[in-house]
Amino acid sequence: AYWLAFHNWPDQQKGTLARKPWLVIPFILYWGLMIRLLWPLPEGLEIPVLVYSAVIMIMAAKALHIGPGLLPGDQLMLLVGATLFVLSDSIIALSRFTDFLSGWGVGTAWAIMLSYLSGQLLIVLGVVRSLKAVENRVKGTSAVEA
């Protein structure tokens, strides 16, 4: 849902990746590293994990891309939120498909939930305030008046 929402954000031609397409490289490298760490996956999960992880990375890249279309503080909230969301899914994958986090015990669940919930909160807060500002701009009112 985030990927689609970010894809439909106004002024895509002014986004970060439109101006600096090389910034997509860290997302591709992180995705490749995670797949390498997770491989080999249990039979039948290869395609779903590849697709889901690619969608999550596209969402994170889109969060960076639409950043200039948000208010400055909102841009940072969105980027941190998207990063935490990727982190939570990475912890889930590493804990399910590898033994890298085997010593974490209950800390794994806490790390997953804290990164997931804080990521979701920051994504929503970062986008909602900027959407209200865009809506007010369209209506001709300032954020203070609204």
TORPA-4810 file (N, C-alpha, C, O; in nm, 3 decimals):
<nodes>
NODE_1_0.083_-0.119_0.000_0.000_0.000_0.000_0.087_0.126_0.000_0.058_0.222_-0.071_A
NODE_2_0.195_0.125_0.080_0.284_0.242_0.082_0.347_0.263_-0.055_0.356_0.376_-0.104_Y
NODE_3_0.391_0.153_-0.115_0.455_0.164_-0.245_0.362_0.233_-0.345_0.405_0.322_-0.418_W
NODE_4_0.235_0.193_-0.347_0.138_0.255_-0.438_0.112_0.401_-0.401_0.105_0.487_-0.489_L
NODE_5_0.099_0.428_-0.272_0.076_0.566_-0.229_0.193_0.655_-0.267_0.174_0.767_-0.315_A
NODE_6_0.314_0.607_-0.245_0.432_0.686_-0.279_0.446_0.701_-0.430_0.491_0.804_-0.480_F
NODE_7_0.406_0.597_-0.503_0.414_0.600_-0.649_0.322_0.709_-0.706_0.353_0.769_-0.809_H
NODE_8_0.210_0.732_-0.639_0.112_0.830_-0.687_0.129_0.968_-0.623_0.044_1.055_-0.641_N
NODE_9_0.237_0.989_-0.550_0.262_1.119_-0.487_0.283_1.225_-0.594_0.345_1.197_-0.697_W
NODE_10_0.232_1.347_-0.572_0.248_1.453_-0.673_0.395_1.489_-0.697_0.481_1.465_-0.612_P
NODE_11_0.422_1.545_-0.813_0.553_1.597_-0.851_0.662_1.490_-0.854_0.774_1.515_-0.809_D
NODE_12_0.633_1.371_-0.905_0.732_1.264_-0.914_0.854_1.305_-0.996_0.965_1.260_-0.969_Q
NODE_13_0.834_1.392_-1.096_0.946_1.433_-1.180_1.047_1.518_-1.103_1.160_1.535_-1.149_Q
NODE_14_1.009_1.570_-0.986_1.100_1.650_-0.904_1.160_1.568_-0.790_1.235_1.622_-0.708_K
NODE_15_1.127_1.442_-0.783_1.173_1.358_-0.673_1.323_1.335_-0.674_1.392_1.359_-0.774_G
NODE_16_1.372_1.287_-0.561_1.515_1.266_-0.542_1.574_1.173_-0.647_1.678_1.204_-0.705_T
NODE_17_1.509_1.060_-0.674_1.566_0.963_-0.767_1.558_1.011_-0.912_1.635_0.965_-0.997_L
NODE_18_1.466_1.101_-0.941_1.461_1.159_-1.076_1.583_1.249_-1.098_1.635_1.258_-1.209_A
NODE_19_1.626_1.315_-0.991_1.741_1.406_-1.001_1.874_1.335_-0.977_1.976_1.373_-1.033_R
NODE_20_1.872_1.232_-0.893_1.994_1.159_-0.857_1.967_1.008_-0.862_1.959_0.944_-0.757_K
NODE_21_1.952_0.951_-0.982_1.914_0.810_-0.993_2.015_0.714_-0.930_1.978_0.602_-0.894_P
NODE_22_2.139_0.755_-0.915_2.241_0.669_-0.855_2.210_0.638_-0.708_2.265_0.543_-0.652_W
NODE_23_2.124_0.717_-0.645_2.089_0.691_-0.504_2.008_0.563_-0.485_1.984_0.520_-0.372_L
NODE_24_1.965_0.503_-0.594_1.895_0.375_-0.585_1.995_0.261_-0.556_1.954_0.153_-0.511_V
NODE_25_2.122_0.283_-0.580_2.224_0.179_-0.564_2.228_0.120_-0.422_2.233_-0.002_-0.409_I
NODE_26_2.226_0.202_-0.316_2.228_0.142_-0.182_2.108_0.049_-0.155_2.122_-0.050_-0.084_P
NODE_27_1.993_0.080_-0.213_1.877_-0.006_-0.195_1.898_-0.141_-0.264_1.866_-0.246_-0.209_F
NODE_28_1.952_-0.136_-0.384_1.981_-0.258_-0.459_2.087_-0.341_-0.386_2.074_-0.463_-0.376_I
NODE_29_2.190_-0.275_-0.336_2.295_-0.347_-0.263_2.242_-0.411_-0.135_2.277_-0.525_-0.104_L
NODE_30_2.159_-0.339_-0.061_2.103_-0.395_0.062_2.015_-0.515_0.030_2.021_-0.618_0.097_Y
NODE_31_1.932_-0.501_-0.074_1.845_-0.612_-0.115_1.929_-0.734_-0.152_1.900_-0.846_-0.110_W
NODE_32_2.034_-0.711_-0.231_2.122_-0.822_-0.271_2.190_-0.887_-0.152_2.201_-1.009_-0.146_G
NODE_33_2.237_-0.805_-0.057_2.302_-0.859_0.063_2.204_-0.945_0.144_2.239_-1.054_0.188_L
NODE_34_2.084_-0.895_0.162_1.986_-0.972_0.239_1.953_-1.105_0.170_1.945_-1.209_0.235_M
NODE_35_1.935_-1.102_0.040_1.906_-1.227_-0.032_2.023_-1.323_-0.018_2.003_-1.443_0.002_I
NODE_36_2.144_-1.271_-0.028_2.263_-1.356_-0.012_2.269_-1.418_0.128_2.300_-1.536_0.142_R
NODE_37_2.238_-1.339_0.230_2.238_-1.391_0.367_2.128_-1.496_0.390_2.146_-1.589_0.468_L
NODE_38_2.017_-1.479_0.321_1.903_-1.569_0.342_1.911_-1.697_0.259_1.848_-1.797_0.292_L
NODE_39_1.989_-1.693_0.152_1.994_-1.807_0.059_2.078_-1.919_0.116_2.182_-1.890_0.175_W
NODE_40_2.040_-2.044_0.101_1.921_-2.094_0.031_1.798_-2.086_0.121_1.805_-2.111_0.242_P
NODE_41_1.688_-2.051_0.062_1.561_-2.043_0.133_1.492_-2.179_0.127_1.522_-2.260_0.040_L
NODE_42_1.399_-2.203_0.219_1.322_-2.328_0.211_1.250_-2.338_0.076_1.204_-2.238_0.021_P
NODE_43_1.242_-2.459_0.026_1.178_-2.482_-0.104_1.037_-2.424_-0.107_0.959_-2.441_-0.014_E
NODE_44_1.008_-2.355_-0.215_0.877_-2.294_-0.233_0.869_-2.151_-0.182_0.771_-2.081_-0.210_G
NODE_45_0.969_-2.105_-0.108_0.967_-1.968_-0.057_1.058_-1.874_-0.135_1.060_-1.754_-0.109_L
NODE_46_1.133_-1.928_-0.229_1.228_-1.845_-0.302_1.160_-1.728_-0.372_1.197_-1.612_-0.350_E
NODE_47_1.061_-1.756_-0.454_0.992_-1.651_-0.531_0.917_-1.555_-0.439_0.931_-1.434_-0.455_I
NODE_48_0.836_-1.604_-0.344_0.766_-1.509_-0.256_0.861_-1.416_-0.179_0.834_-1.296_-0.167_P
NODE_49_0.972_-1.469_-0.129_1.066_-1.385_-0.055_1.134_-1.285_-0.148_1.150_-1.169_-0.112_V
NODE_50_1.173_-1.328_-0.267_1.233_-1.237_-0.363_1.138_-1.122_-0.399_1.177_-1.006_-0.400_L
NODE_51_1.013_-1.156_-0.427_0.915_-1.056_-0.467_0.884_-0.962_-0.350_0.888_-0.840_-0.366_V
NODE_52_0.852_-1.018_-0.233_0.816_-0.935_-0.118_0.932_-0.842_-0.080_0.911_-0.724_-0.056_Y
NODE_53_1.052_-0.895_-0.075_1.166_-0.813_-0.036_1.193_-0.703_-0.139_1.233_-0.593_-0.103_S
NODE_54_1.172_-0.734_-0.266_1.189_-0.631_-0.370_1.085_-0.521_-0.354_1.117_-0.403_-0.369_A
NODE_55_0.962_-0.558_-0.323_0.856_-0.458_-0.302_0.889_-0.369_-0.183_0.869_-0.247_-0.189_V
NODE_56_0.939_-0.427_-0.075_0.976_-0.349_0.043_1.089_-0.251_0.009_1.087_-0.136_0.052_I
NODE_57_1.187_-0.297_-0.068_1.297_-0.208_-0.105_1.250_-0.098_-0.200_1.298_0.015_-0.191_M
NODE_58_1.158_-0.130_-0.290_1.102_-0.027_-0.378_1.027_0.076_-0.295_1.036_0.196_-0.322_I
NODE_59_0.953_0.030_-0.194_0.882_0.123_-0.105_0.981_0.217_-0.037_0.957_0.337_-0.030_M
NODE_60_1.092_0.163_0.012_1.192_0.247_0.080_1.254_0.346_-0.018_1.275_0.463_0.017_A
NODE_61_1.284_0.301_-0.139_1.340_0.392_-0.240_1.239_0.500_-0.276_1.276_0.616_-0.295_A
NODE_62_1.113_0.463_-0.286_1.007_0.562_-0.315_0.995_0.663_-0.202_0.967_0.780_-0.226_K
NODE_63_1.015_0.618_-0.078_1.011_0.710_0.036_1.121_0.815_0.021_1.098_0.933_0.048_A
NODE_64_1.237_0.773_-0.021_1.345_0.869_-0.047_1.308_0.959_-0.164_1.332_1.080_-0.160_L
NODE_65_1.251_0.901_-0.266_1.217_0.975_-0.388_1.118_1.088_-0.361_1.137_1.199_-0.411_H
NODE_66_1.013_1.062_-0.283_0.911_1.165_-0.262_0.950_1.263_-0.152_0.879_1.361_-0.130_I
NODE_67_1.061_1.239_-0.084_1.103_1.325_0.026_1.096_1.474_-0.003_1.045_1.549_0.079_G
NODE_68_1.147_1.520_-0.119_1.142_1.664_-0.147_1.000_1.720_-0.156_0.980_1.841_-0.147_P
NODE_69_0.901_1.633_-0.174_0.762_1.678_-0.181_0.696_1.690_-0.046_0.579_1.727_-0.037_G
NODE_70_0.770_1.660_0.060_0.717_1.669_0.195_0.778_1.789_0.266_0.880_1.843_0.224_L
NODE_71_0.716_1.828_0.375_0.775_1.931_0.460_0.904_1.876_0.518_0.914_1.756_0.539_L
NODE_72_1.004_1.960_0.545_1.136_1.910_0.588_1.134_1.811_0.705_1.197_1.706_0.694_P
NODE_73_1.066_1.840_0.813_1.060_1.745_0.924_0.988_1.617_0.887_1.021_1.509_0.936_G
NODE_74_0.889_1.630_0.802_0.813_1.513_0.758_0.897_1.422_0.670_0.883_1.300_0.674_D
NODE_75_0.984_1.483_0.591_1.074_1.406_0.505_1.162_1.315_0.590_1.179_1.198_0.559_Q
NODE_76_1.218_1.369_0.697_1.303_1.290_0.785_1.222_1.180_0.853_1.269_1.066_0.864_L
NODE_77_1.101_1.213_0.900_1.017_1.110_0.964_0.989_0.996_0.868_0.997_0.879_0.905_M
NODE_78_0.955_1.029_0.743_0.926_0.927_0.644_1.048_0.839_0.617_1.036_0.717_0.612_L
NODE_79_1.163_0.899_0.601_1.284_0.821_0.573_1.323_0.731_0.690_1.358_0.615_0.669_L
NODE_80_1.316_0.784_0.810_1.347_0.701_0.928_1.242_0.591_0.942_1.276_0.477_0.972_V
NODE_81_1.116_0.625_0.921_1.009_0.525_0.929_1.026_0.413_0.828_1.012_0.296_0.862_G
NODE_82_1.057_0.448_0.704_1.078_0.346_0.600_1.199_0.259_0.634_1.197_0.138_0.611_A
NODE_83_1.303_0.321_0.687_1.422_0.245_0.726_1.390_0.147_0.838_1.435_0.032_0.836_T
NODE_84_1.313_0.191_0.936_1.274_0.103_1.046_1.185_-0.011_0.997_1.194_-0.123_1.047_L
NODE_85_1.099_0.018_0.902_1.012_-0.085_0.844_1.097_-0.192_0.774_1.074_-0.312_0.791_F
NODE_86_1.195_-0.147_0.696_1.287_-0.241_0.630_1.364_-0.321_0.735_1.381_-0.442_0.721_V
NODE_87_1.409_-0.253_0.839_1.482_-0.321_0.947_1.397_-0.429_1.013_1.446_-0.540_1.037_L
NODE_88_1.271_-0.399_1.042_1.185_-0.499_1.106_1.168_-0.622_1.018_1.173_-0.735_1.067_S
NODE_89_1.148_-0.601_0.889_1.133_-0.715_0.798_1.264_-0.791_0.782_1.264_-0.913_0.765_D
NODE_90_1.375_-0.719_0.788_1.506_-0.785_0.781_1.529_-0.874_0.903_1.579_-0.985_0.891_S
NODE_91_1.492_-0.824_1.020_1.506_-0.903_1.143_1.418_-1.027_1.136_1.461_-1.136_1.175_I
NODE_92_1.297_-1.010_1.087_1.207_-1.126_1.072_1.272_-1.230_0.982_1.279_-1.348_1.017_I
NODE_93_1.319_-1.187_0.866_1.377_-1.280_0.769_1.501_-1.348_0.827_1.515_-1.470_0.816_A
NODE_94_1.589_-1.271_0.888_1.711_-1.330_0.945_1.680_-1.427_1.058_1.748_-1.528_1.074_L
NODE_95_1.578_-1.396_1.138_1.545_-1.485_1.249_1.473_-1.612_1.202_1.482_-1.715_1.268_S
NODE_96_1.403_-1.605_1.090_1.328_-1.720_1.040_1.412_-1.812_0.953_1.395_-1.934_0.956_R
NODE_97_1.502_-1.754_0.875_1.571_-1.832_0.772_1.721_-1.851_0.797_1.787_-1.919_0.719_F
NODE_98_1.774_-1.791_0.903_1.916_-1.809_0.934_1.932_-1.828_1.085_1.835_-1.822_1.160_T
NODE_99_2.054_-1.852_1.127_2.080_-1.861_1.271_2.159_-1.740_1.321_2.213_-1.744_1.432_D
NODE_100_2.166_-1.632_1.242_2.241_-1.512_1.281_2.192_-1.452_1.412_2.271_-1.398_1.489_F
NODE_101_2.063_-1.459_1.437_2.006_-1.394_1.555_1.964_-1.495_1.661_1.883_-1.463_1.749_L
NODE_102_2.018_-1.616_1.654_1.974_-1.722_1.745_1.997_-1.689_1.892_1.924_-1.738_1.978_S
NODE_103_2.096_-1.608_1.925_2.123_-1.574_2.063_2.038_-1.460_2.118_2.049_-1.426_2.235_G
NODE_104_1.953_-1.402_2.035_1.873_-1.289_2.079_1.756_-1.328_2.168_1.711_-1.246_2.248_W
NODE_105_1.707_-1.450_2.156_1.592_-1.494_2.235_1.472_-1.404_2.215_1.435_-1.371_2.102_G
NODE_106_1.410_-1.364_2.326_1.290_-1.279_2.320_1.323_-1.140_2.266_1.234_-1.067_2.223_V
NODE_107_1.451_-1.103_2.267_1.492_-0.975_2.211_1.459_-0.962_2.064_1.438_-0.851_2.014_G
NODE_108_1.454_-1.075_1.993_1.418_-1.071_1.850_1.277_-1.017_1.834_1.253_-0.928_1.752_T
NODE_109_1.183_-1.070_1.912_1.044_-1.025_1.902_1.032_-0.877_1.938_0.959_-0.803_1.873_A
NODE_110_1.104_-0.836_2.041_1.101_-0.694_2.079_1.160_-0.606_1.970_1.104_-0.501_1.938_W
NODE_111_1.270_-0.648_1.913_1.333_-0.570_1.806_1.240_-0.559_1.686_1.229_-0.452_1.625_A
NODE_112_1.174_-0.668_1.651_1.081_-0.667_1.538_0.967_-0.570_1.565_0.937_-0.484_1.483_I
NODE_113_0.903_-0.584_1.680_0.785_-0.502_1.709_0.819_-0.355_1.728_0.747_-0.267_1.680_M
NODE_114_0.927_-0.327_1.797_0.964_-0.186_1.818_1.001_-0.118_1.686_0.960_-0.004_1.662_L
NODE_115_1.078_-0.186_1.602_1.116_-0.125_1.475_0.994_-0.116_1.382_0.979_-0.017_1.309_S
NODE_116_0.908_-0.217_1.383_0.790_-0.216_1.297_0.692_-0.105_1.338_0.650_-0.024_1.255_Y
NODE_117_0.656_-0.103_1.466_0.557_-0.005_1.512_0.609_0.139_1.501_0.535_0.228_1.458_L
NODE_118_0.733_0.161_1.540_0.786_0.297_1.528_0.801_0.336_1.382_0.779_0.452_1.346_S
NODE_119_0.836_0.242_1.296_0.844_0.269_1.153_0.709_0.308_1.095_0.698_0.405_1.020_G
NODE_120_0.607_0.232_1.129_0.473_0.262_1.080_0.427_0.400_1.128_0.373_0.479_1.050_Q
NODE_121_0.450_0.427_1.255_0.409_0.556_1.311_0.478_0.671_1.239_0.413_0.768_1.201_L
NODE_122_0.608_0.660_1.219_0.682_0.768_1.154_0.642_0.785_1.007_0.637_0.897_0.957_L
NODE_123_0.615_0.676_0.939_0.569_0.685_0.800_0.438_0.762_0.794_0.422_0.856_0.716_I
NODE_124_0.344_0.722_0.878_0.211_0.785_0.876_0.221_0.931_0.918_0.164_1.018_0.851_V
NODE_125_0.293_0.961_1.027_0.306_1.100_1.070_0.375_1.185_0.965_0.335_1.298_0.940_L
NODE_126_0.478_1.130_0.904_0.552_1.205_0.803_0.468_1.240_0.681_0.485_1.346_0.622_G
NODE_127_0.380_1.150_0.645_0.300_1.172_0.524_0.174_1.253_0.553_0.138_1.340_0.473_V
NODE_128_0.107_1.228_0.663_-0.022_1.291_0.689_-0.009_1.443_0.700_-0.089_1.516_0.642_V
NODE_129_0.090_1.491_0.773_0.105_1.636_0.788_0.132_1.702_0.654_0.078_1.809_0.625_R
NODE_130_0.216_1.640_0.572_0.244_1.696_0.441_0.123_1.689_0.350_0.100_1.780_0.270_S
NODE_131_0.045_1.583_0.360_-0.078_1.574_0.280_-0.174_1.686_0.319_-0.239_1.745_0.233_L
NODE_132_-0.183_1.714_0.448_-0.269_1.824_0.493_-0.219_1.956_0.439_-0.299_2.041_0.400_K
NODE_133_-0.086_1.975_0.435_-0.030_2.098_0.381_-0.061_2.110_0.232_-0.095_2.219_0.185_A
NODE_134_-0.050_2.001_0.158_-0.083_2.000_0.015_-0.231_2.032_-0.004_-0.268_2.112_-0.090_V
NODE_135_-0.315_1.969_0.077_-0.460_1.993_0.069_-0.491_2.139_0.097_-0.573_2.200_0.028_E
NODE_136_-0.428_2.195_0.199_-0.451_2.337_0.233_-0.402_2.429_0.122_-0.465_2.531_0.094_N
NODE_137_-0.291_2.393_0.058_-0.239_2.471_-0.052_-0.339_2.474_-0.167_-0.362_2.577_-0.230_R
NODE_138_-0.399_2.357_-0.193_-0.498_2.346_-0.301_-0.623_2.428_-0.266_-0.682_2.493_-0.353_V
NODE_139_-0.661_2.425_-0.139_-0.779_2.501_-0.094_-0.750_2.650_-0.082_-0.842_2.732_-0.075_K
NODE_140_-0.621_2.686_-0.078_-0.584_2.826_-0.066_-0.573_2.874_0.077_-0.576_2.995_0.101_G
NODE_141_-0.561_2.784_0.172_-0.544_2.823_0.312_-0.405_2.784_0.357_-0.342_2.696_0.298_T
NODE_142_-0.357_2.847_0.459_-0.226_2.812_0.512_-0.243_2.704_0.617_-0.354_2.680_0.665_S
NODE_143_-0.135_2.640_0.652_-0.138_2.535_0.755_-0.181_2.595_0.887_-0.245_2.527_0.968_A
NODE_144_-0.148_2.722_0.912_-0.186_2.788_1.037_-0.336_2.807_1.044_-0.397_2.786_1.149_V
NODE_145_-0.397_2.848_0.931_-0.543_2.870_0.928_-0.619_2.740_0.945_-0.726_2.738_1.007_E
NODE_146_-0.564_2.630_0.891_-0.634_2.502_0.897_-0.622_2.449_1.037_-0.673_2.341_1.067_A
</nodes>
